[in-house]
């Protein structure tokens, strides 16, 4: 959305909140009402700030501080708006219930106390959400039962990172903590399932650098997400490869349980081989027709004897095509698990899965809630995760 319409829309919504809360809050606490008025003015003025100067090589003064303030206000305003709407609905139901004689409803008292409760609750939710977003993501351990899993691959482990969104508020220190946590897991392979960055290579090269220190027996593999295409996917693919990460663009590698990534296998060694494939983002074809996502192409040339096949695909909605192609497991992200209420309610409108392990025909789909966050530094009801997946016999 262009900056001016965004500013106008947020100003109108802030005005709505003020009109609904301030008169009742003033009757209860004039100081509280003045504090809320000041917070609303600061929020309305700050929310457009993260978008100022985007696409410009010359960054405005205090650009990072502005972005932090705007994104924090965005998270607070989101909860404040939802709770104001809930308050209005509750007051309406109270008056309706009183009108039909179901209960006695003190509307004046309810308006005053709820006007105080809404900003206090929004602030508390935002504070908890900030802590959840900024901490190092905890490890989520998941066993995936694979039918006819070869004995050599039982216990094969993959660490999944997804949706880190290095950018305005996620910098080098945040990434270093993730790298340290992942390396302690000593996994067989590491998979990064897209939306790694929110910015250009020139802006974020320093902050993404710790990923070069990721350690796993077979290495680290990456697929593109939609945000890579917003940020310039070709340049990022080059940079990630320079760091030593393997970017899979509708292609696969063979991971031999007895050897190294990319080892050549024959029919006799197929039962020790895992096919790890990766597709470009579901929407990649809109940005570059030559990179349209294609699970079938990602399997081209894979040996028939290697029947254990795992696909990295940023969006869960790649799953039907992946199941048709014959994969046993798809690892995805994109949804953030909704990140914070009420956005989790809208994810199913676009994606078949929001979070966790689900079955689609003969294939498992694991959808990560993400290792970082996008936009407001806020997670509530959808904790971030570093996922340690282990293949086990069904």
C-alpha positions as CSV (number, residue, x, y, z in Angstrom):
1,X,0.0,0.0,0.0
2,X,1.4,3.5,-0.9
3,X,2.5,5.6,2.1
4,X,-0.2,8.3,2.0
5,X,-3.2,5.9,1.9
6,X,-1.5,3.8,4.7
7,X,-1.1,6.9,6.8
8,X,-4.7,8.0,6.2
9,X,-6.1,4.6,7.0
10,X,-4.1,4.2,10.2
11,X,-5.1,7.7,11.3
12,X,-8.8,7.0,10.8
13,X,-8.6,3.7,12.8
14,X,-6.7,5.4,15.6
15,X,-9.5,8.1,15.6
16,X,-12.1,5.4,15.9
17,X,-10.3,3.9,18.9
18,X,-10.0,7.3,20.5
19,X,-13.7,8.1,20.0
20,X,-14.7,4.8,21.5
21,X,-12.4,4.7,24.5
22,X,-11.4,8.3,25.5
23,X,-14.8,9.7,26.7
24,X,-15.5,6.8,28.9
25,X,-11.9,6.6,30.2
26,X,-11.9,10.3,31.0
27,X,-14.8,9.8,33.4
28,X,-12.8,7.2,35.2
29,X,-9.3,8.7,35.0
30,X,-8.5,11.9,33.2
31,X,-4.7,11.2,33.5
32,X,-5.3,7.7,32.0
33,X,-7.3,9.3,29.1
34,X,-4.5,11.8,28.4
35,X,-1.9,9.1,28.5
36,X,-4.0,7.0,26.0
37,X,-4.5,10.1,23.8
38,X,-0.7,10.7,23.7
39,X,0.0,7.0,22.9
40,X,-2.6,7.1,20.1
41,X,-1.0,10.2,18.5
42,X,2.5,8.7,18.7
43,X,1.2,5.4,17.3
44,X,-0.6,6.9,14.4
45,X,2.4,9.1,13.5
46,X,4.9,6.2,13.9
47,X,3.3,3.3,12.0
48,X,4.1,4.6,8.5
49,X,7.8,5.2,9.5
50,X,9.1,1.7,8.7
51,X,8.1,2.3,5.1
52,X,9.8,5.7,4.8
53,X,12.8,5.5,2.4
54,X,12.2,1.9,1.3
55,X,13.9,1.5,-2.1
56,X,16.1,4.5,-1.6
57,X,19.8,4.2,-1.3
58,X,20.0,7.1,1.1
59,X,18.5,6.2,4.4
60,X,16.8,8.9,6.5
61,X,18.5,9.9,9.8
62,X,17.6,7.6,12.7
63,X,16.1,5.2,10.2
64,X,16.5,2.1,12.3
65,X,15.1,3.8,15.4
66,X,12.1,4.9,13.4
67,X,11.5,1.5,12.1
68,X,11.7,0.0,15.6
69,X,9.2,2.5,16.9
70,X,6.8,2.1,14.0
71,X,6.8,-1.7,14.2
72,X,6.3,-1.7,18.0
73,X,3.4,0.7,17.6
74,X,2.0,-1.5,14.8
75,X,1.9,-4.5,17.1
76,X,0.3,-2.5,20.0
77,X,-2.3,-0.9,17.7
78,X,-3.3,-4.3,16.2
79,X,-4.2,-5.6,19.6
80,X,-5.8,-2.3,20.6
81,X,-8.0,-2.3,17.6
82,X,-9.1,-5.9,18.0
83,X,-9.9,-5.4,21.7
84,X,-11.8,-2.2,21.0
85,X,-14.0,-4.1,18.5
86,X,-14.5,-6.9,21.0
87,X,-15.4,-4.3,23.6
88,X,-18.0,-2.7,21.3
89,X,-19.5,-6.1,20.5
90,X,-19.7,-7.0,24.2
91,X,-21.4,-3.7,25.1
92,X,-23.9,-4.2,22.3
93,X,-24.7,-7.7,23.5
94,X,-25.1,-6.4,27.0
95,X,-27.6,-3.8,25.9
96,X,-29.4,-6.3,23.8
97,X,-29.6,-8.8,26.7
98,X,-30.9,-6.0,29.0
99,X,-33.5,-5.1,26.4
100,X,-35.0,-8.6,26.3
101,X,-34.9,-8.9,30.1
102,X,-32.2,-11.5,30.2
103,X,-29.9,-9.6,32.6
104,X,-29.5,-6.3,34.3
105,X,-26.7,-4.3,32.6
106,X,-25.0,-1.3,34.0
107,X,-23.9,0.2,30.7
108,X,-22.2,3.3,32.1
109,X,-20.0,1.3,34.5
110,X,-19.2,-1.2,31.8
111,X,-18.1,1.5,29.4
112,X,-15.8,3.1,31.9
113,X,-14.0,0.0,33.2
114,X,-13.8,-1.7,29.7
115,X,-12.3,1.6,28.4
116,X,-9.5,1.2,30.9
117,X,-9.1,-2.6,30.4
118,X,-8.7,-2.4,26.6
119,X,-5.4,-0.4,26.5
120,X,-4.0,-2.1,29.6
121,X,-4.7,-5.6,28.1
122,X,-3.3,-4.5,24.6
123,X,-0.1,-3.3,26.3
124,X,0.3,-6.5,28.3
125,X,-0.3,-8.7,25.3
126,X,2.3,-6.6,23.3
127,X,4.8,-6.9,26.1
128,X,4.5,-10.6,26.3
129,X,4.5,-10.9,22.5
130,X,7.7,-8.8,22.4
131,X,9.4,-11.2,24.8
132,X,8.3,-14.2,22.9
133,X,9.5,-12.7,19.6
134,X,12.9,-11.6,20.8
135,X,14.0,-14.7,22.7
136,X,15.9,-17.4,20.9
137,X,13.4,-19.8,19.5
138,X,13.1,-23.0,21.5
139,X,13.7,-26.4,20.0
140,X,10.6,-28.3,18.9
141,X,11.3,-32.0,18.5
142,X,9.1,-33.9,16.0
143,X,9.3,-37.6,15.1
144,X,8.0,-38.3,11.6
145,X,6.9,-41.9,10.9
146,X,7.8,-42.9,7.4
147,X,6.4,-46.1,5.9
148,X,9.0,-48.6,4.7
149,X,11.8,-46.4,6.0
150,X,15.1,-48.1,5.3
151,X,17.0,-49.1,8.5
152,X,20.0,-46.9,7.5
153,X,17.7,-43.8,7.6
154,X,16.0,-44.5,11.0
155,X,16.9,-41.6,13.2
156,X,18.0,-39.3,10.3
157,X,17.6,-35.8,11.7
158,X,16.9,-32.5,9.9
159,X,16.9,-29.1,11.7
160,X,14.4,-26.8,10.0
161,X,14.7,-23.0,10.2
162,X,12.0,-20.9,8.5
163,X,10.8,-17.3,8.2
164,X,13.6,-15.7,10.1
165,X,13.1,-12.4,8.2
166,X,16.4,-10.7,8.8
167,X,15.7,-7.1,8.4
168,X,14.6,-4.0,10.3
169,X,14.7,-5.5,13.8
170,X,16.4,-8.9,13.3
171,X,20.1,-8.4,13.0
172,X,23.4,-10.3,13.4
173,X,23.1,-11.0,17.1
174,X,19.7,-12.6,16.7
175,X,21.1,-14.8,13.9
176,X,24.2,-15.8,15.9
177,X,22.0,-17.1,18.8
178,X,20.0,-19.2,16.3
179,X,23.2,-20.6,14.8
180,X,24.7,-21.5,18.2
181,X,21.4,-23.3,19.2
182,X,21.3,-25.2,15.9
183,X,24.9,-26.4,16.1
184,X,24.4,-27.8,19.5
185,X,21.8,-30.2,18.0
186,X,24.4,-31.9,15.7
187,X,21.9,-32.7,13.0
188,X,22.4,-34.7,9.9
189,X,21.1,-31.8,7.7
190,X,19.8,-28.3,8.1
191,X,16.9,-26.9,6.0
192,X,16.0,-23.3,5.7
193,X,12.5,-23.1,4.2
194,X,12.4,-19.5,2.9
195,X,11.7,-16.0,3.9
196,X,15.1,-15.6,5.3
197,X,15.5,-11.9,4.5
198,X,13.6,-8.6,4.2
199,X,16.1,-6.3,2.5
200,X,18.9,-6.2,0.0
201,X,22.2,-8.0,0.0
202,X,24.0,-4.7,0.4
203,X,22.0,-3.9,3.5
204,X,21.9,-7.3,5.2
205,X,25.1,-9.1,4.1
206,X,26.8,-8.4,7.5
207,X,23.8,-9.6,9.5
208,X,23.3,-12.9,7.5
209,X,26.9,-13.8,7.7
210,X,26.7,-16.1,10.8
211,X,24.8,-18.6,8.7
212,X,28.1,-19.6,7.2
213,X,28.9,-21.2,10.6
214,X,26.0,-23.6,10.6
215,X,27.2,-27.1,11.0
216,X,25.5,-30.4,10.0
217,X,26.8,-33.7,8.7
218,X,25.4,-33.1,5.2
219,X,25.3,-29.3,5.2
220,X,22.7,-26.6,5.0
221,X,20.0,-26.4,2.3
222,X,17.9,-23.4,1.4
223,X,14.8,-22.8,-0.7
224,X,13.4,-19.4,-1.6
225,X,10.3,-17.8,0.0
226,X,8.2,-15.0,-1.4
227,X,10.2,-12.4,0.6
228,X,13.4,-13.4,-1.2
229,X,11.7,-12.3,-4.4
230,X,10.6,-9.0,-2.9
231,X,14.2,-8.4,-1.8
232,X,15.9,-9.5,-5.1
233,X,16.2,-13.3,-5.2
234,X,19.0,-13.6,-7.8
235,X,21.4,-11.6,-5.7
236,X,20.5,-13.4,-2.6
237,X,20.9,-16.8,-4.2
238,X,24.5,-15.8,-5.2
239,X,25.2,-14.5,-1.7
240,X,23.9,-17.6,0.1
241,X,25.9,-19.8,-2.1
242,X,29.0,-17.7,-1.4
243,X,28.3,-18.4,2.3
244,X,28.5,-22.1,1.6
245,X,24.7,-22.9,1.7
246,X,23.2,-25.1,-1.0
247,X,20.2,-23.3,-2.6
248,X,17.8,-25.8,-4.2
249,X,15.9,-24.4,-7.2
250,X,13.5,-27.2,-8.3
251,X,16.3,-29.7,-7.9
252,X,17.5,-32.4,-5.4
253,X,20.6,-33.8,-3.7
254,X,21.2,-37.3,-2.6
255,X,22.2,-37.7,1.0
256,X,23.9,-41.0,1.7
257,X,23.5,-42.1,5.3
258,X,27.0,-43.6,5.1
259,X,28.6,-40.7,3.2
260,X,28.4,-37.0,2.2
261,X,25.8,-34.8,0.6
262,X,25.6,-35.3,-3.2
263,X,27.2,-38.7,-3.1
264,X,26.5,-40.8,-6.2
265,X,24.4,-43.9,-5.5
266,X,23.6,-47.0,-7.4
267,X,20.7,-49.5,-7.1
268,X,22.6,-51.4,-4.3
269,X,23.0,-48.3,-2.1
270,X,19.6,-46.8,-2.7
271,X,18.3,-48.0,0.7
272,X,20.8,-45.8,2.5
273,X,20.0,-42.7,0.4
274,X,17.6,-39.8,1.2
275,X,16.4,-37.6,-1.6
276,X,16.3,-34.1,-0.4
277,X,14.6,-31.8,-2.9
278,X,13.7,-28.1,-2.9
279,X,11.4,-26.0,-4.9
280,X,11.2,-22.3,-5.4
281,X,8.4,-20.4,-3.7
282,X,4.8,-21.2,-4.8
283,X,4.6,-17.7,-6.3
284,X,8.1,-17.5,-7.8
285,X,6.7,-17.8,-11.4
286,X,5.1,-14.4,-10.9
287,X,8.5,-12.8,-10.5
288,X,10.6,-15.0,-12.9
289,X,8.8,-17.5,-15.2
290,X,12.0,-19.6,-15.4
291,X,11.8,-20.2,-11.6
292,X,8.2,-21.4,-11.4
293,X,7.8,-23.9,-8.6
294,X,7.8,-27.5,-9.8
295,X,8.0,-30.5,-7.4
296,X,8.1,-32.9,-10.4
297,X,11.2,-31.2,-11.8
298,X,12.8,-31.3,-8.4
299,X,12.8,-35.1,-8.6
300,X,14.1,-35.4,-12.1
301,X,16.9,-37.9,-12.3
302,X,16.5,-39.3,-8.7
303,X,17.3,-43.0,-8.6
304,X,14.2,-45.2,-8.3
305,X,15.8,-47.2,-5.5
306,X,16.0,-44.1,-3.3
307,X,12.4,-44.2,-2.0
308,X,12.7,-41.8,1.0
309,X,12.0,-38.4,-0.4
310,X,11.8,-35.1,1.4
311,X,10.7,-31.8,-0.1
312,X,11.6,-28.3,1.1
313,X,8.8,-25.9,0.0
314,X,8.2,-22.5,1.5
315,X,4.4,-22.5,1.4
316,X,2.2,-25.4,2.6
317,X,0.0,-25.0,-0.5
318,X,2.7,-26.7,-2.5
319,X,1.7,-30.0,-0.8
320,X,-0.8,-31.4,-3.3
321,X,1.7,-31.2,-6.2
322,X,4.4,-32.6,-3.9
323,X,2.1,-35.6,-3.0
324,X,1.4,-36.2,-6.6
325,X,5.2,-36.2,-7.3
326,X,5.7,-39.0,-4.7
327,X,7.3,-37.3,-1.7
328,X,6.9,-38.8,1.8
329,X,7.5,-35.5,3.7
330,X,7.2,-31.8,2.9
331,X,8.8,-29.2,5.2
332,X,7.2,-25.7,4.9
333,X,6.8,-22.4,6.8
334,X,5.3,-19.1,5.6
335,X,2.3,-19.0,8.0
336,X,4.2,-18.1,11.2
337,X,1.4,-20.0,12.9
338,X,-0.5,-16.8,12.6
339,X,2.2,-15.0,14.7
340,X,-0.4,-13.4,17.0
341,X,-4.2,-13.3,17.4
342,X,-6.4,-12.8,15.4
343,X,-4.2,-13.3,12.2
344,X,-4.0,-17.1,12.9
345,X,-7.8,-17.2,12.1
346,X,-7.1,-16.0,8.5
347,X,-4.2,-18.4,7.6
348,X,-6.6,-21.2,6.6
349,X,-8.2,-19.0,4.0
350,X,-4.9,-19.2,2.0
351,X,-3.0,-22.3,3.3
352,X,-4.1,-25.9,3.9
353,X,-2.1,-26.0,7.2
354,X,-1.2,-23.4,9.8
355,X,1.3,-25.2,12.0
356,X,2.5,-28.6,13.0
357,X,2.5,-32.1,11.5
358,X,-0.4,-33.1,9.2
359,X,-1.2,-35.8,6.7
360,X,-2.1,-35.2,3.1
361,X,-2.9,-38.5,1.4
362,X,0.4,-40.6,1.6
363,X,2.6,-37.6,2.5
364,X,3.3,-35.8,5.8
365,X,3.5,-32.0,5.8
366,X,5.3,-30.2,8.7
367,X,4.6,-26.5,8.8
368,X,6.9,-24.5,11.0
369,X,5.6,-21.5,13.0
370,X,8.9,-19.8,12.0
371,X,12.2,-19.1,13.7
372,X,11.9,-15.3,13.6
373,X,8.9,-13.0,12.9
374,X,7.7,-10.5,10.3
375,X,6.8,-6.9,11.0
376,X,5.9,-6.2,14.6
377,X,8.3,-7.9,17.1
378,X,5.4,-9.7,18.6
379,X,4.4,-13.4,19.0
380,X,1.4,-14.3,21.0
381,X,-0.2,-17.8,20.9
382,X,2.2,-18.8,18.1
383,X,5.7,-19.4,19.6
384,X,8.7,-19.4,17.3
385,X,10.6,-22.6,16.8
386,X,13.8,-24.3,15.8
387,X,12.5,-27.6,14.6
388,X,14.4,-30.9,15.0
389,X,12.7,-33.5,12.9
390,X,13.7,-37.1,13.2
391,X,12.7,-39.8,10.7
392,X,11.3,-43.0,12.4
393,X,9.8,-46.2,11.0
394,X,6.0,-46.1,10.8
